Structure formats: C-alpha cells, structure tokens
Amino acid sequence: MADEKPKDILTYTKWLKDKHGVEILPTTRNHYDSVTNKVKRDFEQSVFWTEMVRNFKTYDEEYLAKTGYRLFAQETKEVYIKPYSSLFEKTRRKNILENSNWPNPPADGWILPNNWYSKINDIVRTLFVVKYLDGTRFLAEKVRSLCGQTGLEFKMFYEARDDGYYGVHLYARQNFEIPKLTWDTERVDLSVEMQVTTQLQEAIRRMLHKYYEGRRARLQDEVRWQWDYKSEEFGANYLGHILHYVEGMIMEIIEKQREKTP
Amino acid sequence: MKPEFVRYLESIGIYGALIVRIESIYKFFRSVCDEDIADIVVAEYVKEDESREYEELWLFSTNLVMLAAQFVTGDDFRLLPIRNIIFWKIQKSEYDFEKATAKSRMILEFHMPGSTFGSIRVSRENCDHLRDVFMKHIVPNVMSKP
C-alpha cells in the first residue's frame, strides 16, 4: 500500500509531505509568483532577449530575401509565466503518472519545490509564430546562433507527439538570481522555453490546448483514443496530424516552384 | 498621496517614476474604497548587489487590506476585509523588534478564514515600519473567539 500511486492532487500533496517531508503551503504559491515574476523581468532585460527582439526585423528580411515570403505570421514579444497550478500538475505527471520507475524516482530524479525551477523547463516561455514550416528551422538556427553569441546553453527538440501536437521547442538556459522562501536570494540555472510553430498549427493549437491539458492529467484509459472514434480526442488529434501533413505538402509545392523558377 | 507615504517610500529607496506609479495605485484604491488609507507597506528583499527588489504594495485602512501584487510592472489588485485573523506568524533575522539595522529581515504572515492570507517580506529599516503596521492593523484584528 505504501507504494500505491497517488491518484489525484490531494493524495499527491499528501504523498509529497509523507514521502519527502515537503509541505505545500499557501506560501509556496506566493513564492512561485515572486520567483517567476523576477525571472520574467530579468529575462526580458537580458542581453539575449533584447538582441532577439531587436533582430526580428533582420530575420524577417533575410527570410524574405531567401524565400520570397515573410517569416513571421505575427509579432511576438510576450513572455509568459506558467501558472502555478499547471506547474504543480506537471510535477505530478513527471513524478507519478509518467514515472516508469515508480516507486523509485524518475530517471532525472524527483521534482520537488527545491529544484523545480531548474528541472521544469517551461516555467517561463515565449512563442514565435512563423508562416511556413521551413520558417521553424530558419528561426531555430537564428536562436541557436544568438545563444552561442551570448554564452547561453542551447537545446532544441522537434516535438511530434501521438496526440497531434507538432512544434519546435528551443531552450536557452540562463543563470538567475531568485528570492528564497525567507530573506536571502539564491542562484539557479533555469531554461526559458521558446516554442516555434506555424500559423496553421497555432490556430489549431488554441483549439486543442484544453485536450492536451486534460488528457495529460489522466491515467491510462482502457480504450486508446486512436480507437475511440466518438471521443473528442479522436477528431482533434488527427486534425493535428493531418494539418502537419498538409503543411509538409505546402512546403514541397513551394520548393518545387522555387526550383523551376529560373 | 499623503506626505508621510512619500517620506516612507523615499526612506526605502523609492523615488521618481515608481512614486508616480504608487500614487496611481493609491488613487485607484481610493476610488473603490470608502475608507481612508491609513498606512502603506512595500514588500521587498535585498539582492546580491545590495539593491532592493520591490514586490508588492500593501495598503491598510481601518477595516480593509489592499494589495497591488508585482506592482512595479503589472496591475493585479486585491482587496479584502481585515478582521477575524486566525493566526499570524513572524519570522525575523537580526531584528530585535525595536530598532532595525542594515542586516534586519522580517516576514509577516497573517491568515484569515477561507485560506486567505497575506505574506509581507521586508528588510533593513522597513522592518520597523512593518512592525508598526503589524501592531496597528494585525494585532487588534486577531479573532479572540471561535
């Protein structure tokens, strides 16, 4: 019984206390707000981000000269903070639901309040929306280059999930000074996530977001969504896959036309 | 804004544009609150480079407590009655509750029914100010009967 997986947020909160001696108090959330707002401000004022924003126009013009199309579908300068409830839910997913080592720690160790700023890589994030699929790679390389110039660790993942989600996720890891729960400050390495997606994917993503959030919190269903054609996930997720395929086709046509053009 | 508020803000290193910002928040709360705002507190902490990071602005009247969270950059305003405080908690460091020094630090937490609570963190001479606010607005509002 001691190794039974916590089934919901309440039992997860109790498990954190019993197993790790970590009490989730109202002040835990306050502290999260305090830390994330500080990180967001510092990131927005960082050399990397100010350069990035300054370079948007140059990137756009360079892509235009190369392809004949504008790079960005919309201007993006907003930096977002992951809501505390989403962070907490994500730690439950990593520690419990998706932890194949249970009851032992996940491969990267337990995610607890004392390390979640450095272990969760999308606490602070932004989103770039480009017009076409090749714009994702173009922009990713620009971000990689800028990270190199500003001395930041860079990581890139091409996300392609079963549930129809596609996007390029870029991570710039920086060192931030954050307040502790009491009066001192400490330094942590924290990744800022930059998602790069296409205009079409972004449109559908807004529609599908609730499915991603809701599904990820659930335990395994008896019937997989791929077979449950009456479920909301069936239509929504396959729409994501189809759209990605269509975008690939669009790129192929564009590139063939480009080759034919003398 | 009351001159004593400006003097307080200047005493903790707040000048110019930030005072203008606080003045606008003060005006907002005055427009939605019938009561005179008796005291304000700026929650803050000291960073590695010894400068201050300002977090929230707290405003107290006889029956209400108002909060402007992350007031430097955003408009996130809250207001609630300050009565029936269930318990309070004070954590302090190098502070004798009489005269703060440059090393003094203090955190005040006060909890009300329904999981509502406030947490104010201050440093240096701001500890004396928070102590006074605590004595004036928190202590008299502690619920004496269940």
HADDOCK unambig.tbl for C-alpha pairs under 7 A between the chains (distance, minus, plus):
assign (segid A and resid 183 and name CA) (segid B and resid 45 and name CA) 6.40 0.50 0.50
assign (segid A and resid 183 and name CA) (segid B and resid 105 and name CA) 6.51 0.50 0.50
assign (segid A and resid 185 and name CA) (segid B and resid 47 and name CA) 6.31 0.50 0.50
